[in-house]
Amino acid sequence: HSENALELAKWLQDQPEVTWVNYPGLETSNYKDLADKYLPEGQSGIVTFGVEGGYDAAKIIADKTKLFSLLANIGDTKSLIIHPASTTHQQLSDEAQESTGVTKDLIRLSVGIENIEDLKADLKEAFAVVKQQKALQN
């Protein structure tokens, strides 16, 4: 889990569609030193990131992945994806969502043990759907 999550987090940082990535194993994380100290064997399978296009783009990405399952669970051997603003936190006001750390552009991944290149390809295809839909609107 942790190896795949770290590699995916690093990959996400380099994607033009991604505006930010949160994973404690990243060099850019405010929690890197603590993660190294307390989690030296790996920092979990949970990765969160934000995407260009905000709420609509994040919802499309969560809905259009094929390998990632759209579920609120975490810690499975299969990879899971969720857009909290439109699912688990939808009943909250915008202010309440933000107070919990849920932004409109946030996507949460629970990274499983599938082939990392397959996971990257699945997200890349979902990013392409957002691009296509944006082009159709313009």
N, C-alpha and C positions, 0 to 999 in steps of 0.2 A: 504494500500500500504506500508506504512512505517513499520508496524509491520512485514509483510511478508519479506520485503527487509532486515531488520535488522536480522531477524532469518536466512534468506538464506545467508547473508554475513558472519555471524558467522559460519554457517555450512560449507560454502566454504573454510574458513580458515583452517578447519580440514581435507580437502580432499587432498590426496597425489598427485593428478593430478594438483592441483592449486598451482601456485607459488606466487601469491600475490592477495590481495583483496583491493578494494578502496570503502569505504562507510563512510560517515561522522559520523555515529552513532557508529562505532566501537571504542573500547578503544584504538586501535593502530593507529587511524587516527590522522593526524596532525591537523585536523579541528574539533576534538571532542569537545573542549571547546567552539568554536564558534557555533557549531551545537547545543549544549546544551543551549547556551544563546539565539540564535535567532530562533531555531526550536525545542522548548521543547516538542512539541506534536508529533514529528516524523520528520525524516530527508529525506523524499522523497522515491520514489520507484526505484531510479536508483542505480544500483550496477555495477561496472566494476571489472573484474578480469583477470588474466593471467594464461595460462596453459602450462604445460610441453609439449614440442613438437612444440612450436611456431606456425607459420602461418598455417601449414597443420593441426595440431591438433585442433586449434581454429576454423578453417573453418569447419572441420568435425563436431565438437560439435554443432556449430550454425546450420548446415544443418540437423543434425540427431535428434534434439529434436522434440518431437511430441506435447507436451502441449504448449511449447513456440512457438509463431509464429515468423517466420523470417521476421521482418519488422523494418524499421528505425524509426518509430514513437516512442513516449514516452507518458506515462501518461494514458494509456488505463486501463480498468478494467481487461483485459486479459493480460497475461504475454507475453512479446516480447523479442526477442534475435537478436543480430546482431554482425557480425564480421566486424568492420569498414575497416580494411586493405584490405579486398577483396570485399567490397561493396561501402559504402559511400565515402571512401577516396582512392579508387583504382587508380584514375586518377593522384594522387599526387606521387611525387618521395618519396623514402624512407626517405630522409632528411626532406621533407615537412611534411610527415605523422608524424614523430617523433616530429617535432616542434609544432604540434597540440596536442601532447600527445597520438597519436595513435601508439601503438607498434604492432608488428606482432602477438603477443600472446594475445592481448586484445579482450575480449568479453564484450559487454555491454548488460545488462539486464534492462528492464523496468518491474518491478515485479508487477503483478496484484493481484487480490483478491482470486485466487484459493486456494485450500487446500495446505498448505505449504509442507506437506509430498508428495503430488503428484508432486510438483515442484522439490523437491529434487530427487525423483525417476526418473523424466524425465532427469535431468542433469546426474544422476548416469548412466543411460542407455547410454547416449551419450558418457560419459567418457569411458564406456566399449567398445563401437564401436572403439574408438581410440586405445585402448589396443589390440583389436582383429586385427585391420589392421596393427599395429606395429608388432605383433607376426607373421602375414603372410609374412611380408617383411623380417623378420629375418630367 
